[in-house]
Amino acid sequence: MPNGQGNQPVIVIPEDTERRKGKDAQGSNIRAAKVIGDAVRSTLGPRGMDKMLVSGIGDVVITNDGVTILKEMDVEHPGAEMLIEVAETQEDEVGDGTTTAVVFAAELLDEASDLLDKDIHPTIVVSGYSMAAAKAQEFLEDMAENIDIDDEEKLKQIAKTSITGKKAESNIDILSDLAVKAVKQVTEETPGGYRARIGNIDVETKEGGSVDDSSMVDGRVVDKDRVHPGMPKRVEDAKIALINTAMEIQETEADSEISVSSPEELQKFMDHEEEELREMVDNIKKAGANVVFCQKGIDDVAQHFMAQEGILAVRRAKSSDMEKLARATGGTVVTNTDDLSSNDLGKAGLVGERKVSGDEMIFVEECDNPKAVSILARGGTEHIVDEAERSFEDAINVVSEAIESGKIVLGGGASELELAMKISEFADSVGGKEALAVRSFANAVESLTRALAENAGMDPIDTIVDLRSKHEENGKSFGLDVYDSEVKDMTSEGVIEPLTIKTQAVSSGTEAANMIIRVDDVIATEQEEMPAGGAPGGAPGGMPGGMPGEM
């Protein structure tokens, strides 16, 4: 091979590939992520603003719930997508604090941008951030206080802290009270501690009335009605059969024909089918059941027989409803009525059909120590009901986290400012350039308190100075009362949060920021053109292959 060929260009990636390298790639990702942080920053805290999200088909959502806002946003830039994943992780792990986690990650990236501009290597920034995050977890553990499952007052304060700032805040007492009751009801003590099985709490929503009309059912609310009008609408001292097979004549698997040569033979065949259905109902009656929930269909003839026996029946109940009915009533789901016995029956003080906002619903109430419950959320409009549901979900999540972890920290920016001060002190003991990254980490933590002050209309500089002065005088419990625009003791104000909300926000926010900082090369290939009449493959106004430019 001639030596001259060694000077020929080597094509590794297609010529139409868009590529960003070094600081250009880092800057693009950081700016995109900061846009996401800025989008939800103004919603942080009780005095945060709401966002109106309008979908392509005109559906409108008005909320200040961080994860709801981010889920509704149509984001294309991969750097921005990574920050949305922070919110989703926070929501999945602890159920609240999504805005805090996203704003924190965005602030870390903002601080990192300044460090990178000073030619500090990304690896050093990541190392400093990781070091600070590990220390932050230790500091938060030291700052935390214990909480007991029987301390209902503090549990309600945790729920109120979560609900404060949402549109359902005017009904905060009823919401927090129901959330605490529901979580305590489904919490079980295990050798490793308490386990709150909040998957067994259902929040049913119905428009009409006010949020104060919301209630918890010591059992289940099933969005179904009776299968036959002749059945009783109300059954006291209910014995409940849970059946997950059809109460119908089973069809043969293979196609078959029945030859009938006379009316008598036809009548005999129909009588036989009727007898099979009668036997199913007799088995239910012999077991002592007066209420039936069937996961599949119930034949019209079987409905008639059960109505005659005074049995209330519901058909086509969801599998999840069947499982939770079993946990609520203590019953057992059976697959064959022949095997049904009195030991399989669940119990409830009352099962009845009620009309709620024009819809019939079945209420299974007064269960003995149910391990599955329902909350019926009410509200005057669809938007209010939806916001009440989100408030319930957040309150349920934070109460369960507090019970399971047994640790709480102060809210109102108090724990964030104390943490920022401790990390700043820690930075003094760190050698090399990592100390700059550790100090930047502390600035990012402090910015959360600053954002609370800004959103409340308070002067952020004066407020931070005042808070720092209080904390230096051993007043680590002082935070922001955003309603009175004053610095107050958060312990006496009852503003507390589960420790895991803070630790998870630090963990997920730092990991996402570090991942974005370490990217120094973005390669995006051109997408194929769509068929004639379709949209082009490249994202309009941005990088090809779905890698748009700045948001």
Salt bridges, closest charged atoms under 4 A:
GLU107 OE2 - ARG41 NH1 2.44
ASP110 OD1 - LYS34 NZ 3.05
ASP119 OD1 - LYS23 NZ 2.90
GLU138 OE1 - LYS135 NZ 3.38
GLU152 OE2 - LYS184 NZ 3.08
ASP173 OD1 - LYS160 NZ 3.10
ASP177 OD1 - LYS156 NZ 3.12
ASP177 OD2 - LYS181 NZ 3.62
GLU188 OE1 - ARG197 NE 2.98
GLU188 OE2 - ARG327 NH2 2.75
ASP202 OD2 - ARG220 NH2 2.30
ASP202 OD1 - LYS324 NZ 2.94
ASP223 OD2 - LYS206 NZ 3.93
GLU236 OE2 - ARG234 NH2 3.26
ASP237 OD1 - LYS239 NZ 2.98
GLU276 OE2 - HIS272 NE2 3.05
ASP282 OD1 - ARG278 NH1 3.93
GLU309 OE2 - ARG278 NH1 3.64
GLU309 OE1 - LYS285 NZ 2.80
ASP321 OD1 - ARG220 NH2 3.75
GLU353 OE1 - ARG226 NE 3.10
ASP359 OD2 - LYS206 NZ 2.74
GLU360 OE2 - LYS355 NZ 3.94
GLU365 OE1 - ARG354 NH2 2.21
GLU387 OE1 - LYS167 NZ 3.88
GLU387 OE1 - ARG390 NH2 2.75
ASP394 OD2 - LYS166 NZ 3.26
GLU416 OE2 - LYS502 NZ 2.50
GLU418 OE2 - LYS422 NZ 3.86
GLU418 OE1 - HIS471 ND1 2.67
ASP428 OD1 - ARG439 NH2 2.52
GLU446 OE2 - ARG450 NH2 3.03
GLU446 OE1 - ARG468 NH2 2.43
GLU454 OE1 - ARG41 NH2 3.26
ASP466 OD1 - LYS470 NZ 3.43
ASP481 OD2 - LYS488 NZ 2.92
ASP484 OD2 - LYS488 NZ 2.64
GLU497 OE2 - LYS502 NZ 2.96
ASP521 OD2 - ARG19 NH2 2.60
GLU550 OE2 - ARG20 NH1 3.85
GLU550 OE2 - ARG31 NH2 3.43
